[in-house]
């Protein structure tokens, strides 16, 4: 029975099976390499996102009366070429009630904020906040990492919401409230 089978056809059939198997293996390798390339790119993106400067913007008081914008680098790289932009209408209002405001020079400066460092920008004392014609402050901070990638953080701070602010003295747990110091438990 096997004597009537042509050996050339058997070899042709085996060759066809090997060709199909080789094509399937090549396709599987290509799909695996594509998935690995995508996964590697995502890992690089996550690594770069985790290992970069990351600036936060907040409103705070450093003493009983002063009011500040605080820019803090919460990342693990220094923020380079940091430029702080404040809303033009807000700046005009600040300069109308506090012509000597240090914000005037801060918005024209380029600074470096190291990892973990806070940069405090004095708006003025709490009485100035009440006199401002515009109480909504829009802040933009543009900066770079050490490889030159650029980032931008934005915040809108409604200063009218902070009339209640008091100051906490972190060294002795006392709070200034209604003209006197209260001890915090």
Helices and strands as residue ranges (DSSP letters): G 2-4, H 7-50, E 55-60, E 66-73, E 79-86, H 88-97, H 103-106, E 111-113, E 118-125, H 126-131, E 136-144, E 150-158, G 159-162, E 168-169, E 174-177, E 180-183
